[in-house]
């Protein structure tokens, strides 16, 4: 796809950092300026935290619902690549109702093949993370990775969304899950199976559970935005192991869903970056600068992920993410308001003594572990602070910046170039 090609009907939004770059606010802007019908979530689960702020001050942290939900009529579809937590979903729907969106569940569809994240996964996740002591990975503690790991190890027995319509099968699968994890880790702090069953039956009665063919119809019905979670630098195969997520965070899942629906190549690929590179929890952050007087009102230190860390713009790492993700049609650059505060914010294009980062073959975790060790010792080499941030980022990453953001709301977004100009049909 080229910028001069016919406009694409759909869009895919992916974070090219360690997460928290502003995917939610970009998706919200797309839904505010285009006739988007459905936001499709294609990786991760309840650990996502995509913040959207409206001009009237209302705020919601989107975890499983699509970040376009504030806009009337915009649906959310949780694809089979999601790990679905019905209990967390209900709590999120309650908060959305409290901030003026009472019909979020009415606009939700869930693929029955998606894995369920249960209280047993959550308890096991937390037990493992605590056992790591000083070597913690920075897990969110919500059981998403645990659910994926269990699904890989016990594919025939893993609880899935469709099981919520089959209480007998779900009871057997939940009991087996509980017993296996308890045998490995000891007693788990989790409710009885009967309590989980009641909650999941209520979920099945309230939410539309569909098969994978549903998305084909949705794509034909109107423009869709595919909303990714976490960031490419946390990718299960290309991230800096072991400080990664159990999820494919690149464009791959979204592109696979489009291809299955007969719509391969029909989406504009948007990579999101912020003007400071951040990371929540442990792991490499080569440009980290603890002297930067920055905080993030929506990303604070917590017991599971640890500190929210700030660094200068790491073009070397983001170029690696671009290569691992297979490139983009355009970049959305957020938090430009930080560059207007007189701070000494810089761009790092390379590291001292470390050649350009190149992605390896998917699945070579030994290679990724060795790369992590090198990055932990790497030192950044900085350019002077740029006078024109979008142009500097374009030059550093050889990709066009097509959207800039100078604040949290849709009103703070400005299209740049032709790709995302308001009024194009649709991208």
C-alpha positions in Angstrom: 0.0 0.0 0.0 1.3 3.4 -0.9 0.2 6.9 0.2 -0.9 7.6 -3.4 -3.1 4.5 -3.6 -6.9 4.4 -3.3 -8.0 5.1 0.2 -8.3 2.0 2.4 -11.6 1.2 4.1 -10.1 0.1 7.4 -7.3 1.0 9.7 -5.0 -0.9 12.1 -3.5 0.9 15.1 -0.3 -0.5 16.7 2.0 0.9 19.3 5.7 0.9 18.2 7.1 1.2 21.7 6.6 -0.5 25.0 2.9 0.4 25.2 1.2 3.5 26.6 1.9 5.7 23.5 -1.7 6.7 22.9 -3.4 4.0 20.9 -6.7 4.7 22.7 -6.7 8.4 21.9 -5.8 7.8 18.3 -8.6 5.2 17.9 -11.0 7.7 19.6 -10.0 10.4 17.1 -10.5 8.1 14.1 -14.0 7.2 15.4 -14.7 10.9 15.9 -13.7 11.9 12.4 -14.8 8.9 10.3 -17.9 6.7 9.9 -16.4 3.8 11.9 -18.8 1.0 12.6 -16.7 -1.4 14.6 -13.5 -1.4 16.6 -11.9 -4.8 16.5 -9.6 -5.9 19.3 -7.0 -8.3 18.1 -4.6 -9.1 20.9 -4.1 -8.9 24.6 -6.9 -8.8 27.2 -8.0 -7.0 30.3 -4.4 -5.8 31.0 -4.7 -3.2 28.3 -5.1 0.4 29.5 -6.1 2.8 26.6 -7.0 6.1 28.0 -9.6 8.4 26.3 -10.5 11.9 27.6 -13.4 13.8 26.2 -13.6 17.6 25.9 -16.0 17.7 28.8 -13.5 16.0 31.1 -15.0 12.5 31.1 -12.3 9.8 31.1 -12.3 6.1 30.7 -9.4 3.6 30.6 -10.4 1.1 27.9 -9.2 -2.5 28.6 -11.4 -4.8 26.6 -14.0 -2.5 25.0 -12.8 -0.6 21.9 -11.6 2.9 22.5 -14.3 4.3 20.1 -17.1 3.3 22.5 -17.8 6.9 23.6 -19.1 7.5 20.1 -22.8 6.4 19.7 -23.2 3.3 17.4 -19.6 2.3 17.3 -19.4 -1.4 18.1 -16.6 -3.5 19.8 -15.7 -6.9 18.5 -13.4 -9.1 20.6 -11.7 -11.4 18.1 -10.5 -14.9 18.9 -7.0 -13.5 19.4 -8.2 -11.8 22.6 -8.1 -13.3 26.1 -11.5 -12.4 27.5 -12.2 -11.7 31.2 -16.0 -11.5 31.7 -15.6 -10.3 35.3 -13.4 -7.4 34.3 -15.6 -6.7 31.3 -18.6 -6.3 33.6 -16.7 -3.9 35.8 -15.6 -1.9 32.8 -19.1 -1.7 31.5 -20.2 -0.4 34.9 -17.7 2.5 34.7 -18.7 3.3 31.1 -22.3 3.5 32.3 -21.2 5.9 35.0 -19.6 8.2 32.5 -22.5 8.3 30.1 -22.3 5.1 28.0 -25.0 2.8 29.3 -25.2 0.5 26.2 -21.6 -0.7 25.8 -22.6 -4.3 26.3 -25.3 -4.0 23.7 -22.7 -3.0 21.1 -20.3 -5.9 22.0 -19.7 -9.1 20.1 -17.2 -11.8 21.3 -15.7 -14.6 19.2 -16.6 -17.9 20.9 -13.1 -19.2 20.2 -11.4 -16.6 22.4 -9.7 -17.9 25.6 -11.2 -17.1 29.0 -9.1 -15.5 31.7 -10.4 -16.8 35.0 -9.7 -16.0 38.7 -7.6 -19.2 38.7 -5.4 -17.8 35.9 -5.1 -14.5 37.8 -4.2 -16.2 41.1 -1.5 -18.4 39.4 -0.1 -15.4 37.5 0.3 -13.5 40.8 1.9 -16.4 42.6 4.4 -16.9 39.9 5.3 -13.2 39.7 5.8 -13.0 43.5 8.0 -16.1 43.4 10.4 -14.3 41.0 11.3 -11.9 43.7 13.9 -9.4 42.4 13.6 -10.9 38.9 10.0 -10.0 38.4 9.0 -9.5 34.7 6.5 -6.6 35.4 3.4 -8.6 34.8 0.0 -6.8 35.2 -1.1 -9.6 37.4 -4.4 -10.2 35.6 -3.8 -13.7 34.3 -3.7 -13.0 30.6 -0.4 -14.7 30.0 -1.3 -17.5 32.3 -4.4 -18.2 30.2 -2.4 -18.2 27.0 0.2 -20.5 28.5 -2.5 -22.9 29.7 -4.2 -22.8 26.3 -1.0 -23.8 24.7 -0.2 -26.6 27.1 -3.8 -27.9 27.3 -5.6 -26.8 24.2 -8.3 -29.4 24.4 -9.2 -28.4 28.0 -8.7 -24.6 28.0 -11.9 -22.7 28.9 -13.1 -20.6 26.0 -15.9 -18.0 25.6 -18.2 -20.4 23.8 -18.1 -22.7 26.9 -20.1 -20.0 28.8 -23.1 -21.4 26.9 -22.4 -24.9 28.0 -22.4 -25.0 31.8 -21.5 -28.7 32.1 -18.4 -28.4 29.9 -17.3 -25.2 31.5 -17.7 -26.7 35.0 -15.4 -29.6 34.0 -12.8 -27.3 32.4 -12.8 -24.8 35.3 -12.4 -27.6 37.9 -9.6 -29.2 35.9 -7.9 -25.9 35.5 -8.1 -25.2 39.2 -6.8 -28.6 40.1 -3.9 -28.5 37.7 -2.7 -25.1 38.8 -3.2 -25.9 42.5 -1.2 -29.1 42.2 1.6 -27.0 40.7 1.5 -23.9 42.8 -0.4 -24.8 46.0 -3.8 -23.5 47.1 -5.0 -20.5 45.0 -6.8 -17.5 46.3 -9.8 -17.7 44.0 -13.6 -18.2 44.3 -15.3 -21.7 44.0 -16.1 -23.0 40.6 -19.8 -22.6 41.3 -19.4 -18.9 41.8 -17.5 -18.6 38.5 -20.1 -20.6 36.7 -22.9 -18.2 37.8 -21.0 -15.2 36.6 -20.1 -16.8 33.2 -23.7 -17.9 32.6 -24.8 -14.3 33.2 -22.2 -13.1 30.7 -23.4 -15.6 28.1 -27.0 -14.4 28.5 -26.0 -10.7 28.2 -23.4 -10.6 25.4 -23.6 -11.7 21.8 -21.2 -14.7 21.4 -20.5 -15.2 17.7 -18.3 -17.3 15.4 -15.4 -16.1 13.3 -17.6 -15.5 10.2 -19.2 -12.6 12.0 -16.3 -10.3 11.3 -16.6 -10.9 7.5 -20.0 -9.3 7.6 -18.8 -6.5 9.9 -16.0 -5.6 7.4 -18.5 -5.5 4.6 -20.9 -3.3 6.5 -18.6 -0.4 7.0 -15.1 0.9 8.1 -13.5 -0.9 11.0 -10.6 0.1 13.2 -8.4 -2.7 14.5 -7.1 -1.6 17.9 -3.9 -3.3 19.1 -2.7 -3.6 22.7 0.7 -3.3 24.4 3.6 -2.4 22.1 5.8 -4.1 19.5 8.8 -3.9 21.8 6.8 -6.2 24.2 5.9 -8.7 21.4 6.0 -12.3 22.4 8.5 -13.1 19.6 10.3 -9.9 18.8 10.3 -8.2 22.2 13.2 -8.1 24.6 12.7 -11.4 26.4 11.7 -12.2 29.2 10.2 -8.7 29.7 7.5 -9.3 27.1 3.8 -10.2 26.8 2.2 -13.5 25.8 0.7 -11.8 22.8 1.5 -10.9 19.2 1.6 -7.1 19.3 2.5 -6.5 15.7 0.0 -6.1 12.8 0.0 -9.8 12.2 -3.2 -10.9 13.9 -5.2 -8.0 12.4 -3.8 -8.8 8.9 -4.7 -12.5 9.4 -8.3 -11.6 10.3 -8.6 -9.4 7.3 -7.2 -12.1 5.0 -9.6 -14.7 6.4 -12.5 -12.3 5.6 -11.3 -11.8 2.0 -10.1 -8.3 2.8 -6.3 -8.7 2.7 -4.4 -5.5 2.3 -7.5 -3.3 2.9 -6.3 -1.5 6.0 -4.1 1.5 6.6 -1.3 0.6 9.0 -0.8 3.3 11.7 2.1 3.1 14.2 1.7 5.2 17.4 4.7 6.8 19.2 5.0 9.4 21.9 7.7 12.0 22.0 9.2 10.4 25.1 9.8 6.7 25.2 8.2 5.1 28.2 8.1 1.7 29.9 5.9 0.4 32.7 8.0 -2.0 34.8 11.3 -3.7 34.4 13.2 -4.4 31.2 15.4 -2.4 28.8 14.8 1.3 28.4 18.1 2.5 27.0 17.2 6.2 27.0 15.7 6.3 30.5 16.4 9.6 32.2 15.3 9.8 35.8 16.0 13.5 35.9 13.1 14.2 33.5 10.4 16.0 35.5 7.6 14.0 34.0 4.6 12.1 35.3 1.6 10.5 33.6 -1.8 11.0 35.2 -3.1 7.7 33.7 0.0 5.5 34.2 1.2 5.3 37.8 3.4 3.0 39.7 1.5 -0.1 40.9 2.3 -3.3 42.8 2.4 -5.5 39.7 4.0 -3.6 36.9 6.2 -1.4 39.1 7.4 2.1 38.2 6.3 4.0 35.1 9.6 5.1 33.5 10.5 7.9 31.1 13.3 8.2 28.6 14.2 10.4 25.6 12.8 9.4 22.2 14.5 6.1 21.3 14.6 6.1 17.5 16.9 3.1 17.5 14.4 0.9 19.4 11.4 2.3 17.4 13.2 1.6 14.1 13.6 -2.0 15.4 9.9 -2.1 16.1 9.1 -0.8 12.6 11.2 -3.5 11.1 9.7 -6.3 13.3 6.2 -5.1 12.5 6.8 -5.0 8.7 6.5 -1.2 8.3 3.6 1.3 8.4 1.7 3.6 6.1 2.0 6.4 8.7 3.0 7.4 12.2 0.8 9.0 14.9 3.1 11.1 17.1 1.6 11.9 20.5 2.5 14.0 23.5 3.9 16.9 21.5 2.8 19.2 24.2 5.7 17.9 26.3 8.1 19.3 23.7 6.6 22.8 24.2 7.4 23.0 27.9 11.1 23.9 27.5 12.4 20.5 28.6 15.6 19.1 27.2 14.1 16.3 25.2 16.3 14.6 22.8 16.3 11.9 20.1 18.6 8.8 20.2 19.3 7.3 16.8 22.0 4.8 17.9 23.7 3.3 20.9 27.4 3.5 21.8 29.1 0.3 20.8 25.9 -1.5 19.6 25.1 -1.8 15.9 21.7 -1.2 14.5 19.0 -3.4 16.0 17.6 -6.0 13.6 14.8 -8.4 14.3 15.5 -12.1 14.1 13.3 -15.1 13.2 10.1 -15.4 15.3 10.5 -17.8 18.2 14.2 -17.6 18.8 13.9 -16.6 22.4 17.6 -17.3 23.1 18.5 -14.7 20.6 16.0 -12.2 22.2 17.4 -12.9 25.7 20.9 -12.2 24.5 19.7 -9.0 22.8 18.1 -8.0 26.1 21.3 -8.5 28.0 23.1 -6.2 25.5 20.5 -3.6 25.7 20.7 -3.6 29.5 24.3 -2.4 29.1 23.8 -0.1 26.1 24.3 3.7 26.3 22.4 6.1 24.1 24.0 8.6 21.7 21.8 11.7 21.4 21.1 14.3 18.7 20.5 17.9 19.8 16.8 18.7 20.7 15.0 19.1 17.3 13.3 22.3 16.4 10.6 20.4 14.4 9.7 17.1 16.1 7.5 15.5 13.4 10.1 16.1 10.7 12.9 14.8 12.9 10.9 11.7 13.7 10.2 11.2 10.0 13.9 11.5 9.2 14.9 9.2 12.0 12.4 6.4 11.1 12.0 6.9 7.4 8.2 7.0 7.8 5.7 9.8 7.5 4.1 11.3 10.5 0.4 11.6 9.5 -1.2 12.6 12.8 0.1 14.7 15.7 -1.4 15.1 19.1 -0.8 18.0 21.5 -3.1 16.8 24.3 -5.5 14.1 25.5 -8.7 14.8 23.5 -9.7 14.4 19.9 -9.6 18.2 19.6 -5.9 18.1 20.2 -5.2 16.0 17.1 -4.1 17.4 13.8 -3.8 15.4 10.6 -0.5 15.9 8.7 -0.2 15.1 5.0 -2.9 13.4 2.9 -3.3 10.0 4.5 -5.6 11.0 7.4 -7.1 14.3 6.2 -10.6 14.6 7.5 -13.1 13.9 4.7 -11.2 11.3 2.8 -13.1 8.2 2.3 -12.2 7.2 5.0 -8.4 7.1 5.4 
